Amino acid sequence: MPLKFEIKHRSGEHAGRTGVVTTPHGSFKTPAFMPVGTRGTVKGLTPAQIESTGSEIILNNAYHLMLRPGDEQIAQLGGVHAFMRWNRPILTDSGGYQAWSMADINTVDEDGVTFKSIIDGSKIRITPERSIEIQNNLGADIIMAFDDCPSSVAPQTQNLARRRHALTKRDGELSVLEHETRLLQSLDRTARWLERCANFHQRPDQQALFGIVQGGTNLDLRSRSVEQVCNVELPGYAIGGVAVGESPEKISEVVKFTANLLPDKKPRYLMGVGYERDLVTAVASGMDMFDCVLPTRNGRNGQAFTRKGQIHLRNAFYKADTSVIEEGCSCASCSGGFSRAYLRHLFMSKEMLSGILVSQHNIHHFQSLMIDIRLAIEDNSWSALPQRWPVLLSP
């Protein structure tokens, strides 16, 4: 088998558990947070810097690596591990998410998705088979099935303006009934595409294929999707289609309901989530793996995560602040003594070191949270977690 999952401890207070996932490129402890290295790089950081944050697995994106430099090119260069010099586990996203996030430049049909290249404007066709071929070429340890990921809410009610406009442009304004019909179409299509992915997978002894559950915020549809997806025997399963327009409360409701339906002895991956409170809630629901762009995206924009909440380093308030981002933090930025005043200066001067140092801190922050989560499960001290992480009590 390309993946082994061993559950080490179960919480006495909720459904959370700790474990170890073993892959051809080593193992990682769960619950696990994966920094996002979309194009074969976690922006601004070397593999050694990523490893210094406590990260044991990272995520790459098949769609973007297919565009540049090309999946066949990476295969000829020894696969994505050798290409980016990261000899630990890697997971690749299939490209299904881009069909949602890039709605204004693609069309979805029963056979796959046609994209307009963000590089030269040419048309690119991705089917379930092509997505698996790309990921087989890249050589990641865990690969994702190509899924139909619709908006969890009607396009015109998206909370993010850019995506609201993109989705409305492609799909139009949908009534409640029309949106429910679209969700039903997506999960049935996702099930059909999963069968095609599994049948086409050329490296099942080296790469673990995960299926993805869809269904929006409709719990009946989530239940149906779980039955469909888990009908295909796979090394692991994921919850997709959350954090795509709905509220944190809805995310929590969907995750708690769906996690309980997934196979207990397989790793469970919640895609694209999120903030500290979202992660803690999801772990308590029984999820094992997470990824999110927040640590690096926010870090490049001067937003540093702390146990008490985010601070915005561009703010003039920090102009003469000689303290580090967070006292007691052992990340490269804090242990190196780089002050908030210095970091603000770097951001205001547009120096690249600013994003590097804060990204390192932010990833370390999330990995520290994972360590404390695992400890809280193992010693049954879950109720004390907010004392160490006051941000969990923030609205």
Secondary structure, DSSP 8 states (H G I E B T S, - for coil): ---EEEEEEE-SSSS-EEEEEEETTEEEEESEEEEB-TTSS-TT--HHHHHHTT---EEEEHHHHHHTT-HHHHHHTT-HHHHHT--S-EEEE-SHHHHHHTGGGEEEETTEEEEE-TTT--EEEE-HHHHHHHHHHHT-SEEE-------SS-GGG-SSHHHHHHHHHHH----HHHHHHHHHHHHHHHHHHHHHHHHH-S-TTTSEEEEEE--TT-HHHHHHHHHHHHTS--SEEEE-S-SSS--HHHHHHHHHHHHTTS-TTS-EEETT--SHHHHHHHHHHT--EEEESHHHHHHHTTEE--TT--EETTSGGGTT--S-SSTT--SHHHHTT--HHHHHHHHHTT-HHHHHHHHHHHHHHHHHHHHHHHHHHHTT-GGGHHHH-GGGG--
